[in-house]
Amino acid sequence: RHPYSVYDFTNNRTRAGPMSFLESYSGYLHADAYTGYDAMFVDVGRDVLEVACWSHARRKFFDAVDSNPREAHQVLEWIWQLSDIEDRAREWSVDTRRDLRARESNPILDKMEAYLAELAQTTLPKSCLRKAVTYARNQWEALRRYTEDGRLTADNNVSERTLRHQAIGRKNWLFLGSEAAGPRSAVLYTILAGAKRHRIEPWAYVRDLLLRLHADDLRLEELLPDRWAAAHPEAILTHRLEESRAKADRTRRRRDHRRIRS
């Protein structure tokens, strides 16, 4: 996966923010269905391909379980099967992961696509199930795109988790103090997110950055979190890796339990 997390500050949620930040970018853009990104996908001068998030699609079918349990559970079962495939391929090579998706994920997606087309004709227009179906069908090409390239993931959860701490903090302190504080906060968030992503003890990383930024022979690339972590194994929080593995095991067990109940 990509080794860096980067924050950027804007004072609103209009499309101008991502359009400016990603001005010269081409390639895949993995995101939820936030409309601020839409202009990037339709701009003929850009080569940007949308990759949608299955976690967002799944939540909408969870919301439909109470009103349409049979239909919603059928779609959720297929989504869980896709998740199982991703779990198996998590540590595989890019090419091997892509081949597995072509062999096992695409047939599931084909069945789901046909079923969603059927539900679009038979469900009540204002029901939770119809809303879930409409969301998935509107995003369908982007939802399938992760199968094209083994570097891609089926969901955008890494970015969602990275933003969670900032979102919780925003509810507590409400304001940054001034617009000028926004970019500064983005820099600090970027530094700390890099430390967390690579399981680095945060203060050890920040302290070394502060000491070395004034050096005459400064080489900025050596301060990138992945390179810094490789050069400072003593600062790695090994228990975080163990916690991540334990959490992944719990997630798989919960998924198996849900499947048995359904």
HELIX and SHEET records of a PDB file:
HELIX    1   1 ALA A   16  PHE A   21  1                                   6    
HELIX    2   2 THR A   35  TYR A   37  5                                   3    
HELIX    3   3 ASP A   38  VAL A   42  1                                   5    
HELIX    4   4 TRP A   54  ASP A   63  1                                  10    
HELIX    5   5 PRO A   69  ARG A   88  1                                  20    
HELIX    6   6 VAL A   94  LEU A  100  1                                   7    
HELIX    7   7 ARG A  101  SER A  105  3                                   5    
HELIX    8   8 ASN A  106  THR A  122  1                                  17    
HELIX    9   9 CYS A  128  ASN A  138  1                                  11    
HELIX   10  10 TRP A  140  ARG A  144  1                                   5    
HELIX   11  11 ARG A  145  GLU A  148  5                                   4    
HELIX   12  12 ASN A  157  TRP A  173  1                                  17    
HELIX   13  13 ALA A  181  ARG A  197  1                                  17    
HELIX   14  14 PRO A  202  ARG A  212  1                                  11    
HELIX   15  15 LEU A  220  LEU A  223  5                                   4    
HELIX   16  16 PRO A  225  ALA A  231  1                                   7    
HELIX   17  17 PRO A  233  ALA A  235  5                                   3    
HELIX   18  18 THR A  238  ARG A  261  1                                  24    
SHEET    1   A 2 GLY A  27  HIS A  30  0                                        
SHEET    2   A 2 VAL A  48  VAL A  51  1                                        
END                                                                             
